[in-house]
Amino acid sequence: MTGFNQIPDRERYPHALASNEHRGLTAQEPESSPSSPHPEAHLHRNLNNRHIQLIAIGGAIGTGLFLGSGKAIRAAGPSIIVSYLIIGTMLYFVVRAMGELLMYNLDYKSFQDFAADLIGPWAGFFLGWTYWLCWIVTGMAELIGITTYWDFWVKNRGTAALLAAATLFLLLCLNLLTVRMFGELEFWFALIKIIAIISLIVLAIVLAVMKFQFPSGSMASVANLWNRGGFMPNGWSGFFAGFQMAAFAFVGIELIGTTAAETRDPEKTLPRAISAVPARILIFYVGALLAIMTAVPWDEVRADSSPFVQVLGLVGFAGAASVMNFVVLTSAASSSNSGIYSISRMLFGLAHKRMAPKVFGGLSKNGVPRWGLVITVLVLSTALLLAASESFVEAFTLVTTISSVLFIFVWSMIVISYMKYRRVAPAAHAASKYPMPGGRGMCWAVLVFFVFVLVLLAQEADTARALALTPIWFVILGVGWFFDRHHATHDDVGTDEAHPKGDS
């Protein structure tokens, strides 16, 4: 391990050491491995630079952008671009805070570890299980999306739901092989997304230059951004209503924080991926939305299907619309794949802290937490009941709002962990090779913004219903922690360093 070895252990692991000393242990005499539920289990560093770079892109580009942007555009009009910019900027600081903390201690396997270490075991319990539910709910949204995309071809929602189940089962089988297989899947899934979005941007430019006219009589033009009722056609209420889907579009931006224990050369690879977030937001979020609303006036975009597919369909490229539908289908599959991966690793970490059943802490001979993967897929399968129903828009709004609220909690805990780190380890921050810009002042700005978004979600009837359900989850967690708090331990299981570090 490199980077912060020059910082005293007491400052690098303040809470972990204090906990050890409380049990009569010292920094030189770590708690013996037999106390761990699975002392032999080590995650392998098999994800290299190209995997991490594409995971960082693909994890945050999913159904929220490819499908949910239609609803967001209808709500806010062209001003939705500003919503995406604001939320993207705030979340950039969240991942920068996460990046500095992961570099502070390379033994952290995820943000759950540093929350438990810096804030307290209860924080690791609440954060780990909430992140599990985050991706369960998000996976439901992705499966609803997969069903909708299959329905584009098969025209039968029941058959489409069965095809979505087959897609989910295929992802499970591939994830059970090796972690490198997950990396390869995400690499190619993300590459498809990148090519599709760049192609859409180029097509919009060509259509605008040609002044292409649609059968409806509208014309492709940059003026579509202000000619149909202005840049903010639905006023402030419409602008703020767009924040719910805009927030959901960014879920997964923190996904890179769950790959830390399986990343080769994390000191170089993780900062490189995180630093590229602003450019990716501008190209893949703002660029895509500008392209859609330049090609098609915002008030002609439908809320119940992918605007990416709509654009090509309106242009008259029937075959191209099918190709784009395949792209958005793979995008939803990619996000489901990310969810399956991330929460199986989160369950792995929880099990090694005795905060989850110990069965989740074991690894297969291929080095993957197989039971976490299997249980995750079984729970996700319940989403197919929603996907097979006819109330697609209502179901999608419900699960995406719940997901957004839960992710706001996760992002907030990352920021609060960073603020605690700045207080207990100032020397570590001063020596950091990857310090967060803006520091504690920016942390407060981000937290205030998150409160603002929650207030906005309470203003709309459909999102307010979902918002009202989320406190039930935290009550359940509180009860769970009450009974588990005496069993939870510090996670002393690291990663397998036998694998060489470096790019390939």
C-alpha positions in Angstrom: 0.0 0.0 0.0 1.3 3.5 -0.8 0.2 7.0 -0.6 -0.6 7.6 3.1 1.8 5.3 4.8 3.7 8.3 6.2 0.6 9.3 8.2 0.5 7.8 11.8 -1.9 4.9 12.2 -3.8 6.7 15.0 -4.7 9.4 12.6 -5.4 7.2 9.6 -7.7 4.8 11.5 -9.0 6.9 14.5 -12.2 5.0 15.2 -10.9 1.5 14.3 -7.9 1.9 16.6 -10.0 3.3 19.4 -12.3 0.3 19.0 -9.4 -2.1 19.1 -7.9 -0.5 22.2 -11.3 -0.6 23.9 -11.1 -4.4 23.5 -7.6 -4.6 24.8 -5.9 -4.7 21.4 -3.1 -2.5 20.0 -2.3 -1.3 16.5 0.6 -3.9 16.4 -1.7 -6.7 17.6 -4.7 -6.7 15.3 -7.8 -8.6 16.1 -7.2 -12.2 15.2 -8.7 -13.3 11.9 -10.8 -16.2 13.4 -13.1 -13.6 14.8 -14.1 -12.8 11.3 -17.0 -14.8 9.9 -15.0 -15.6 6.8 -11.3 -15.0 7.5 -10.2 -16.6 4.3 -12.4 -14.5 2.0 -10.6 -11.9 0.0 -11.8 -9.9 -3.0 -9.4 -9.9 -5.9 -8.1 -6.9 -7.7 -9.0 -7.9 -11.2 -10.6 -4.7 -12.5 -8.0 -2.7 -14.5 -8.0 0.9 -15.8 -10.1 0.4 -18.9 -12.8 -1.4 -16.8 -12.9 1.3 -14.2 -13.0 4.2 -16.7 -16.0 2.7 -18.5 -17.8 1.6 -15.3 -17.5 5.2 -14.2 -19.3 6.3 -17.4 -21.8 3.4 -17.7 -22.8 3.3 -14.0 -24.4 6.7 -14.2 -25.9 6.4 -17.6 -29.0 4.2 -17.5 -32.8 4.2 -17.7 -32.9 7.6 -15.9 -31.4 9.3 -19.0 -32.5 7.0 -21.8 -36.1 6.5 -20.6 -36.8 9.0 -17.8 -35.6 12.0 -19.6 -38.8 11.9 -21.7 -40.9 12.6 -18.5 -38.3 15.2 -17.4 -38.4 17.1 -20.7 -42.2 17.2 -20.7 -42.2 18.6 -17.1 -39.5 21.3 -17.5 -39.0 21.8 -21.2 -35.6 23.0 -22.3 -34.8 24.2 -18.8 -34.3 20.6 -17.8 -30.7 21.1 -19.0 -30.1 23.5 -16.1 -31.5 20.9 -13.7 -29.1 18.3 -15.0 -26.2 20.7 -14.8 -26.9 21.7 -11.2 -27.4 18.2 -9.9 -24.4 17.0 -11.9 -22.2 19.7 -10.4 -23.3 18.9 -6.8 -22.7 15.2 -7.3 -19.2 15.8 -8.7 -18.2 17.2 -5.3 -19.8 14.1 -3.7 -17.6 11.7 -5.7 -14.6 14.0 -5.2 -15.1 13.7 -1.4 -15.5 9.9 -1.8 -12.3 9.8 -3.9 -10.2 11.6 -1.2 -11.5 9.2 1.5 -10.8 6.1 -0.6 -7.2 7.4 -1.1 -6.9 8.1 2.6 -7.1 4.4 3.4 -6.7 1.9 0.6 -8.1 -0.8 2.9 -11.5 0.7 2.5 -13.5 -1.6 0.2 -16.3 0.9 -0.3 -17.9 4.0 1.1 -19.7 1.8 3.6 -16.3 1.1 5.2 -15.2 4.7 5.7 -18.6 5.6 7.0 -18.4 2.9 9.7 -14.8 3.9 10.5 -15.2 7.6 10.6 -18.8 8.1 11.9 -19.5 4.9 13.7 -20.6 1.3 13.1 -24.3 2.4 13.0 -23.5 4.6 10.0 -22.0 1.6 8.2 -25.1 -0.4 9.0 -27.5 2.2 7.8 -25.5 3.1 4.7 -24.8 -0.4 3.7 -28.4 -1.6 3.9 -29.8 1.6 2.4 -27.4 1.2 -0.6 -28.7 -2.4 -0.9 -32.3 -1.1 -1.1 -31.2 1.7 -3.4 -30.1 -0.7 -6.1 -33.0 -3.1 -5.4 -35.4 -0.2 -6.2 -33.3 1.1 -9.0 -33.1 -2.4 -10.4 -36.9 -2.5 -10.4 -36.9 0.7 -12.4 -34.4 -0.8 -14.8 -36.4 -3.9 -15.2 -39.5 -1.9 -15.9 -37.4 -0.1 -18.6 -36.2 -3.5 -20.0 -39.8 -4.7 -20.3 -40.8 -1.5 -22.0 -38.0 -1.8 -24.5 -38.9 -5.4 -25.3 -42.5 -4.3 -25.7 -41.2 -2.1 -28.6 -40.7 -5.3 -30.6 -43.0 -8.0 -29.1 -46.1 -5.8 -28.4 -47.1 -7.9 -25.4 -46.2 -6.8 -21.9 -46.5 -10.2 -20.4 -44.1 -11.7 -23.0 -41.8 -8.7 -22.6 -41.7 -9.3 -18.8 -40.6 -12.9 -19.4 -37.8 -11.7 -21.7 -36.8 -9.2 -19.0 -36.6 -12.2 -16.6 -34.4 -14.0 -19.0 -32.1 -11.0 -19.3 -31.8 -10.8 -15.5 -31.0 -14.5 -15.3 -28.3 -14.2 -18.0 -26.7 -11.3 -16.0 -26.6 -13.5 -12.9 -24.9 -16.3 -14.7 -22.3 -14.0 -16.1 -21.6 -12.3 -12.8 -21.2 -15.7 -11.1 -18.1 -16.4 -13.3 -15.5 -13.8 -12.3 -15.4 -10.2 -11.3 -13.4 -9.6 -14.6 -16.5 -10.8 -16.4 -18.5 -8.0 -14.8 -15.8 -5.6 -15.8 -15.9 -6.8 -19.4 -19.7 -6.7 -19.6 -19.7 -3.1 -18.3 -16.9 -2.1 -20.6 -18.9 -3.1 -23.7 -22.3 -2.0 -22.4 -20.8 1.5 -21.6 -19.1 1.6 -25.0 -22.5 1.0 -26.7 -24.0 3.9 -24.7 -21.1 6.2 -25.6 -21.4 5.4 -29.3 -25.2 5.8 -29.2 -25.2 9.2 -27.5 -22.4 10.6 -29.7 -24.2 9.4 -32.8 -27.4 11.1 -31.6 -25.6 14.4 -31.0 -24.1 14.2 -34.5 -27.5 13.3 -36.0 -29.1 16.3 -34.3 -26.4 18.7 -35.7 -27.0 17.3 -39.2 -30.8 17.6 -38.9 -30.5 21.2 -37.6 -28.1 22.2 -40.4 -30.4 20.6 -43.0 -33.5 22.2 -41.4 -35.1 18.8 -41.5 -38.9 18.9 -41.4 -40.9 16.2 -39.6 -44.3 14.9 -40.8 -45.9 16.9 -37.9 -44.7 20.1 -39.5 -42.0 20.9 -36.9 -38.5 21.5 -37.9 -35.1 20.5 -36.4 -33.5 23.7 -35.2 -31.6 25.1 -32.2 -34.4 27.6 -32.0 -36.6 24.7 -30.6 -34.9 25.4 -27.3 -36.7 28.7 -26.9 -39.4 29.0 -29.6 -42.0 26.7 -28.0 -43.1 28.8 -25.0 -39.6 29.9 -24.1 -36.7 28.2 -22.3 -38.8 27.7 -19.2 -42.3 27.0 -20.8 -43.9 25.6 -17.7 -42.5 28.2 -15.3 -40.7 27.6 -12.1 -43.1 24.8 -11.1 -42.2 22.9 -14.2 -38.5 23.6 -13.8 -38.5 22.3 -10.2 -40.7 19.3 -11.1 -37.9 18.1 -13.5 -35.5 17.7 -10.6 -37.0 14.3 -9.6 -36.1 12.5 -12.8 -32.9 14.5 -13.2 -31.8 13.3 -9.7 -32.7 9.7 -10.7 -30.6 10.0 -13.9 -27.5 10.3 -11.8 -27.9 7.3 -9.6 -24.9 5.1 -9.9 -22.4 8.0 -10.2 -21.0 6.7 -6.9 -20.7 3.2 -8.3 -16.9 3.5 -8.7 -16.8 3.7 -4.9 -17.9 0.0 -4.6 -15.1 -1.2 -6.9 -12.2 0.1 -4.7 -11.4 -3.4 -3.3 -11.3 -5.0 -6.8 -9.4 -2.2 -8.6 -5.8 -2.6 -9.7 -3.6 0.4 -8.9 -6.4 2.3 -7.2 -4.2 5.3 -6.4 -4.0 6.1 -10.1 -7.1 4.5 -11.6 -9.8 5.9 -9.2 -8.8 9.6 -9.3 -8.4 9.4 -13.1 -12.0 8.1 -13.4 -13.5 10.6 -10.9 -11.7 13.6 -12.4 -13.4 12.9 -15.8 -16.9 13.2 -14.3 -17.5 16.9 -15.3 -16.6 16.3 -19.0 -18.9 13.2 -19.0 -21.8 15.1 -17.5 -21.5 17.8 -20.2 -21.2 15.4 -23.1 -23.5 12.5 -22.1 -26.2 14.3 -20.2 -26.3 17.9 -21.4 -25.2 17.0 -24.9 -27.8 14.3 -25.2 -30.7 16.5 -24.0 -29.6 19.4 -26.2 -29.6 17.0 -29.2 -33.0 15.6 -28.4 -34.7 19.0 -28.0 -32.9 20.5 -31.0 -34.1 17.6 -33.2 -37.6 17.5 -31.8 -39.5 20.3 -30.0 -39.8 19.5 -26.3 -43.6 19.5 -26.4 -43.6 16.7 -29.0 -41.5 14.4 -26.8 -43.6 11.6 -25.2 -43.2 10.9 -21.5 -43.9 7.1 -21.7 -41.1 6.0 -24.0 -37.5 6.7 -24.8 -36.9 10.1 -26.5 -33.8 8.6 -28.1 -36.0 6.0 -29.9 -38.6 8.7 -30.6 -36.2 11.0 -32.4 -35.1 8.3 -34.9 -38.7 7.1 -35.3 -39.9 10.6 -36.2 -37.0 11.1 -38.6 -38.3 8.0 -40.4 -35.4 5.7 -39.8 -37.4 2.7 -38.7 -34.4 0.4 -38.7 -32.4 3.0 -36.8 -35.2 3.3 -34.2 -34.9 -0.5 -33.6 -31.1 -0.1 -33.3 -31.5 2.7 -30.8 -34.1 0.6 -28.9 -31.5 -2.2 -28.7 -29.0 0.4 -27.3 -31.4 1.6 -24.6 -32.2 -2.0 -23.8 -28.5 -2.8 -23.2 -28.3 0.4 -21.2 -31.0 -0.8 -18.8 -29.3 -4.2 -18.7 -26.0 -2.4 -17.9 -27.5 -0.6 -14.9 -29.1 -3.8 -13.7 -25.7 -5.5 -14.0 -24.1 -2.6 -12.0 -26.8 -3.0 -9.3 -26.3 -6.8 -9.0 -22.6 -6.3 -8.7 -22.6 -3.4 -6.2 -25.1 -4.7 -3.7 -23.6 -8.1 -3.7 -20.3 -6.4 -2.6 -22.2 -4.3 -0.1 -23.7 -7.4 1.4 -20.2 -8.9 1.5 -18.9 -6.0 3.5 -21.9 -6.1 5.9 -21.4 -9.8 6.5 -17.8 -9.2 7.5 -18.9 -6.7 10.0 -21.6 -9.1 11.3 -24.3 -6.7 10.1 -25.7 -9.2 7.6 -26.1 -13.0 7.6 -22.6 -14.6 7.3 -23.6 -16.6 4.2 -23.2 -13.3 2.3 -19.5 -13.1 3.3 -18.3 -16.2 1.5 -16.8 -16.2 -1.9 -17.0 -18.8 -4.7 -13.8 -20.4 -6.0 -13.9 -17.7 -8.7 -13.7 -15.0 -6.0 -17.3 -13.6 -6.3 -19.9 -13.4 -3.4 -22.3 -15.8 -5.0 -25.0 -15.8 -2.4 -25.2 -12.1 -2.5 -25.6 -12.2 -6.3 -28.3 -15.0 -6.1 -30.4 -13.3 -3.4 -30.2 -10.0 -5.1 -31.5 -11.4 -8.4 -34.4 -13.2 -6.6 -35.5 -10.0 -4.9 -35.2 -8.0 -8.1 -37.4 -10.5 -9.9 -40.4 -9.2 -7.9 -40.1 -6.0 -10.0 -41.4 -8.0 -13.0 -44.9 -7.9 -11.3 -44.8 -4.1 -11.7 -43.3 -4.4 -15.1 -46.0 -6.7 -16.4 -48.7 -4.2 -15.2 -50.3 -1.6 -17.5 -49.6 1.3 -15.1 -46.0 1.7 -16.3 -45.7 5.4 -15.8 -47.1 5.3 -12.3 -44.9 2.4 -11.3 -41.8 4.0 -12.8 -42.4 7.3 -11.0 -42.9 5.5 -7.7 -39.7 3.4 -7.8 -37.6 6.2 -9.3 -38.7 8.7 -6.6 -38.0 6.2 -3.8 -34.6 5.4 -5.4 -33.8 9.2 -5.6 -34.6 9.7 -1.9 -32.5 6.7 -0.8 -29.6 7.7 -3.0 -29.7 11.3 -1.5 -29.2 9.6 1.9 -26.3 7.7 0.6 -24.7 10.7 -1.0 -25.3 12.7 2.1 -23.5 10.1 4.3 -20.5 10.2 2.0 -20.3 14.0 2.5 -20.8 13.7 6.2 -18.1 11.1 6.4 -15.8 13.5 4.6 -16.6 16.3 7.0 -15.8 14.0 10.0 -12.5 13.0 8.3 -11.5 16.6 7.9 -12.1 17.1 11.7 -10.3 14.0 13.0 -7.5 13.7 10.4 -6.4 17.2 9.3 -2.8 16.1 8.6 -4.1 13.4 6.3 -6.1 16.0 4.3 -3.0 18.2 4.1 -1.0 15.4 2.7 -3.7 14.1 0.4 -2.7 13.7 -3.3 -6.3 14.0 -4.3 -8.0 16.6 -2.1 -11.6 17.6 -2.6 -12.0 21.1 -4.0 -14.1 23.5 -2.0 -13.6 21.6 1.2 -16.1 21.8 4.1 -17.9 24.9 2.7 -18.8 22.9 -0.4 -19.9 20.0 1.7 -22.5 22.3 3.5 -23.6 23.6 0.1 -24.2 20.1 -1.1 -26.2 19.0 2.0 -28.4 22.1 1.8 -29.0 21.4 -1.9 -30.1 17.8 -1.0 -32.6 19.2 1.5 -33.9 21.5 -1.2 -34.4 18.6 -3.6 -36.4 16.6 -0.9 -38.6 19.7 -0.4 -39.2 19.8 -4.2 -40.2 16.1 -4.2 -42.8 16.8 -1.5 -44.5 19.4 -3.8 -45.7 17.0 -6.5 -48.5 14.5 -5.7 -47.0 11.5 -7.4 -43.5 12.0 -5.9 -44.8 13.0 -2.5 -46.5 9.6 -2.1 -43.2 7.8 -2.7 -41.4 10.3 -0.4 -43.8 9.5 2.4 -42.9 5.7 2.2 -39.2 6.1 2.7 -39.2 6.9 6.5 -40.6 3.4 7.0 -37.3 2.0 5.8 -35.3 3.9 8.3 -37.6 2.8 11.1 -37.0 -0.8 10.0 -33.2 -0.1 10.0 -33.4 1.5 13.5 -35.1 -1.7 14.9 -32.5 -3.9 13.1 -29.6 -1.9 14.5 -31.1 -2.1 18.0 -30.8 -5.9 17.9 -27.6 -6.0 15.9 -25.5 -3.4 17.6 -23.9 -5.7 20.1 -22.8 -8.2 17.4 -21.3 -5.7 14.9 -17.5 -5.7 14.6 -14.8 -3.8 12.7 -14.1 -5.3 9.3 -10.5 -6.6 9.4 -10.7 -8.5 6.1 -8.8 -6.8 3.4 -8.4 -7.5 -0.3 -6.2 -10.0 -2.1 -3.0 -8.2 -2.9 -1.5 -11.2 -4.6 -2.7 -10.0 -7.9 -0.3 -7.5 -9.5 -1.4 -3.9 -9.9 -1.2 -2.0 -13.1 -3.1 -1.3 -16.2 -3.7 -3.7 -18.9 
